[in-house]
Amino acid sequence: MALPATHIRFALDLVHRFPIDNTAQYISGTLYPDSRWLTGVDRLKSHTDRYLEADFPDSEYTYGIHIHCVCDMVQAQVFEESLPGLQGLEDQARWLYLSAAKMIQDT
């Protein structure tokens, strides 16, 4: 749900909590799920609930994927609480407002 800068910042803020020796692999993992925009991979494949399970990460790369999905989950909760008027909007208007909020968040 977040844009790349937010995912990277979130991942770097949490890197000390995980056994990460290769930060480049970790950051690559945190960016991977949104590569679907370029590859056409279905979101259900790049953002599965499995990625949120505590036993999913087993490498720096998969820790990055895990943290990406955690970030998306946290952001969705924050946006839902902070922007309650979005719930009643049609999809295109909702997408526009959420995109603007994500760009502000990335700054």
Backbone bond lengths (Angstrom), bond angles and torsions (degrees), N, CA, C in turn:
res aa  C-N    CA-C-N  psi(-1)  N-CA   C-N-CA  omega(-1)  CA-C   N-CA-C  phi
1 M - - - 1.437 - - 1.530 110.61 -
2 A 1.302 118.37 -38.58 1.464 121.63 179.84 1.528 110.56 -76.75
3 L 1.317 115.35 166.13 1.461 121.03 175.74 1.536 109.01 -89.93
4 P 1.342 118.48 168.29 1.466 121.60 -172.68 1.534 115.92 -53.88
5 A 1.320 118.19 -44.85 1.477 119.11 -177.53 1.524 111.47 -61.29
6 T 1.325 116.97 -39.65 1.465 120.61 178.54 1.523 110.43 -66.34
7 H 1.339 117.15 -42.46 1.467 119.46 178.39 1.526 111.23 -61.96
8 I 1.306 117.34 -42.18 1.471 120.36 -179.97 1.524 110.30 -65.82
9 R 1.318 116.95 -46.49 1.469 120.70 -179.21 1.529 110.22 -61.27
10 F 1.326 117.54 -44.63 1.459 122.41 178.89 1.529 110.41 -60.65
11 A 1.329 116.04 -46.14 1.467 120.83 -179.75 1.528 111.39 -62.73
12 L 1.311 117.22 -42.83 1.468 120.15 179.93 1.522 111.83 -68.10
13 D 1.330 116.64 -32.94 1.470 119.63 176.77 1.526 111.74 -65.67
14 L 1.331 117.71 -25.03 1.462 121.71 -176.56 1.530 114.09 -106.77
15 V 1.321 118.13 -3.10 1.466 121.55 -173.02 1.530 112.50 -55.91
16 H 1.324 117.90 -34.23 1.470 121.21 -177.88 1.533 112.95 -67.81
17 R 1.307 118.12 -12.97 1.471 121.96 -178.63 1.532 113.14 -86.31
18 F 1.322 116.36 -6.98 1.460 120.10 -173.57 1.526 110.58 -127.46
19 P 1.339 116.39 160.40 1.470 120.00 178.95 1.531 111.17 -78.57
20 I 1.328 116.01 73.77 1.462 121.63 -176.07 1.524 109.76 -106.05
21 D 1.327 116.62 115.98 1.461 122.58 173.35 1.522 110.59 -103.38
22 N 1.319 116.49 -30.29 1.459 122.12 -177.52 1.529 108.88 -111.43
23 T 1.323 116.03 91.84 1.461 121.16 -177.05 1.528 111.41 -63.24
24 A 1.323 118.08 -33.79 1.468 120.56 179.82 1.530 110.59 -62.04
25 Q 1.327 117.72 -41.64 1.467 120.74 177.71 1.524 111.07 -65.58
26 Y 1.314 115.87 -40.62 1.469 122.03 178.78 1.536 110.36 -61.34
27 I 1.307 117.16 -48.51 1.465 121.00 179.53 1.531 110.44 -66.09
28 S 1.327 117.40 -38.58 1.473 119.86 175.81 1.525 110.33 -58.48
29 G 1.316 115.81 -42.04 1.467 120.38 178.61 1.513 112.46 -63.96
30 T 1.325 116.22 -38.52 1.462 118.20 -178.73 1.530 111.84 -71.78
31 L 1.309 117.55 -20.92 1.468 120.38 177.54 1.531 112.76 -92.22
32 Y 1.339 116.67 -21.77 1.464 120.64 -174.94 1.533 114.70 -52.76
33 P 1.344 120.58 -50.69 1.465 118.17 -173.10 1.529 114.37 -55.23
34 D 1.321 117.98 -33.18 1.464 119.20 -179.67 1.525 113.06 -86.33
35 S 1.324 117.12 1.92 1.468 119.02 173.36 1.526 109.67 -66.62
36 R 1.316 116.18 -10.15 1.467 121.25 177.68 1.514 111.63 -58.58
37 W 1.343 116.43 -27.56 1.466 119.90 178.43 1.527 110.75 -63.44
38 L 1.324 116.62 -31.15 1.462 121.12 -179.88 1.526 112.90 -93.47
39 T 1.332 116.29 -30.73 1.462 120.15 -173.97 1.517 114.02 -95.85
40 G 1.330 116.92 -19.90 1.455 120.45 -177.60 1.521 113.93 83.09
41 V 1.331 117.36 7.32 1.464 120.92 177.19 1.532 108.17 -63.84
42 D 1.303 116.99 137.27 1.454 121.98 179.99 1.530 110.66 -63.02
43 R 1.332 117.45 139.80 1.465 122.12 -178.87 1.527 111.59 -58.20
44 L 1.309 117.42 -33.51 1.462 120.28 179.79 1.529 112.20 -64.31
45 K 1.321 117.65 -20.81 1.463 121.15 177.18 1.532 111.79 -89.96
46 S 1.325 117.18 -30.29 1.464 119.69 -176.46 1.526 113.00 -96.44
47 H 1.327 117.49 -5.67 1.463 122.37 -179.07 1.531 110.00 -138.88
48 T 1.315 117.83 56.59 1.466 119.90 -177.16 1.526 110.76 -82.96
49 D 1.324 116.05 156.96 1.464 121.00 176.42 1.526 110.83 -61.79
50 R 1.309 117.04 -27.72 1.476 121.32 178.74 1.525 110.82 -56.16
51 Y 1.332 117.08 -35.99 1.461 121.34 -179.09 1.524 112.35 -64.89
52 L 1.330 117.87 -19.33 1.464 121.53 179.99 1.527 112.53 -89.50
53 E 1.316 117.28 -11.55 1.463 120.43 -178.46 1.524 110.56 -70.66
54 A 1.325 115.31 140.89 1.471 121.52 -175.86 1.525 112.74 -60.31
55 D 1.333 118.05 -29.30 1.464 120.00 -178.37 1.525 113.55 -90.63
56 F 1.342 117.72 2.35 1.463 120.19 -179.82 1.527 113.06 -67.23
57 P 1.337 119.30 -51.54 1.472 118.64 -174.36 1.528 112.03 -66.71
58 D 1.344 115.44 131.07 1.468 119.82 176.20 1.526 111.41 -137.98
59 S 1.328 116.71 9.65 1.459 121.96 177.82 1.522 107.61 -157.40
60 E 1.314 116.04 169.55 1.466 118.96 177.63 1.532 110.50 -57.21
61 Y 1.320 116.26 -43.03 1.464 121.78 -178.04 1.534 111.33 -61.82
62 T 1.326 116.95 -46.28 1.463 119.13 -178.59 1.531 111.75 -73.74
63 Y 1.330 117.63 -27.15 1.469 118.69 170.91 1.526 109.47 -62.63
64 G 1.315 117.32 -38.17 1.460 120.95 177.28 1.520 111.90 -63.16
65 I 1.329 116.77 -43.94 1.474 120.43 177.71 1.527 109.50 -61.28
66 H 1.325 115.99 -44.88 1.469 121.71 179.53 1.525 110.69 -57.74
67 I 1.328 116.63 -48.36 1.464 121.19 -178.48 1.528 111.19 -66.87
68 H 1.319 118.22 -34.15 1.463 121.11 175.09 1.531 109.68 -56.49
69 C 1.325 116.09 -49.09 1.461 120.25 -176.91 1.526 111.81 -70.18
70 V 1.333 117.49 -33.97 1.461 120.58 174.28 1.530 109.23 -62.52
71 C 1.318 117.11 -45.38 1.462 122.06 178.55 1.532 110.51 -57.98
72 D 1.313 117.31 -45.72 1.462 120.91 178.97 1.532 111.10 -60.02
73 M 1.335 116.28 -41.61 1.454 121.01 -179.22 1.534 110.70 -65.44
74 V 1.330 116.54 -45.33 1.466 121.06 179.30 1.527 109.79 -63.06
75 Q 1.333 116.60 -45.70 1.455 120.28 -178.89 1.535 111.20 -61.66
76 A 1.313 117.65 -40.43 1.468 120.86 179.33 1.525 110.46 -61.28
77 Q 1.338 116.96 -41.35 1.459 120.75 178.57 1.529 111.10 -65.92
78 V 1.328 116.86 -43.56 1.468 120.98 179.99 1.523 110.11 -63.58
79 F 1.319 117.10 -45.97 1.464 119.94 179.97 1.528 111.02 -63.71
80 E 1.324 117.34 -39.56 1.464 120.72 -179.92 1.530 110.52 -62.25
81 E 1.333 116.08 -40.99 1.465 120.78 -179.86 1.526 112.18 -75.82
82 S 1.323 117.53 -37.19 1.466 121.96 -174.54 1.520 113.83 -86.24
83 L 1.322 117.11 -24.95 1.463 121.87 -175.75 1.531 110.41 -127.36
84 P 1.340 117.18 60.99 1.469 119.16 -174.10 1.523 114.30 -63.76
85 G 1.317 119.49 -23.70 1.453 121.88 -179.49 1.515 114.02 -68.06
86 L 1.337 117.28 -13.42 1.460 120.70 -178.21 1.528 113.02 -71.20
87 Q 1.305 116.18 -24.22 1.467 119.82 -175.14 1.527 112.68 -59.50
88 G 1.333 117.34 -33.87 1.448 120.02 -176.22 1.525 115.14 -89.95
89 L 1.322 117.20 0.11 1.461 120.31 -177.25 1.524 111.91 -82.40
90 E 1.316 116.03 153.32 1.460 120.08 173.87 1.532 108.07 -67.94
91 D 1.315 117.10 160.99 1.465 122.17 -172.84 1.523 113.62 -54.31
92 Q 1.319 118.25 -45.71 1.464 120.44 -176.09 1.527 111.13 -66.04
93 A 1.330 118.42 -42.74 1.464 121.61 178.67 1.528 110.32 -66.80
94 R 1.315 116.87 -40.60 1.473 121.22 178.19 1.528 109.77 -61.68
95 W 1.334 116.45 -44.89 1.462 121.24 179.58 1.530 110.18 -60.08
96 L 1.323 116.89 -41.52 1.463 121.52 -179.83 1.531 111.28 -62.60
97 Y 1.316 117.24 -48.89 1.465 121.03 179.47 1.527 111.89 -63.82
98 L 1.330 116.84 -42.83 1.471 119.84 179.51 1.530 111.07 -65.92
99 S 1.327 116.95 -38.45 1.471 119.89 177.88 1.521 110.75 -62.61
100 A 1.321 116.90 -42.06 1.463 120.49 178.56 1.537 109.88 -64.08
101 A 1.302 117.55 -42.99 1.468 120.88 178.66 1.531 111.17 -62.26
102 K 1.320 117.01 -39.38 1.473 120.87 178.22 1.519 111.37 -65.95
103 M 1.334 117.28 -38.70 1.467 119.38 178.66 1.521 110.83 -67.06
104 I 1.316 117.46 -39.04 1.465 120.66 175.99 1.525 109.66 -63.23
105 Q 1.319 116.59 -42.18 1.459 121.42 179.48 1.535 111.30 -61.45
106 D 1.317 117.34 -34.75 1.464 121.78 -178.46 1.536 113.28 -72.10
107 T 1.325 117.39 -14.39 1.468 119.13 -177.91 1.495 112.62 -84.15
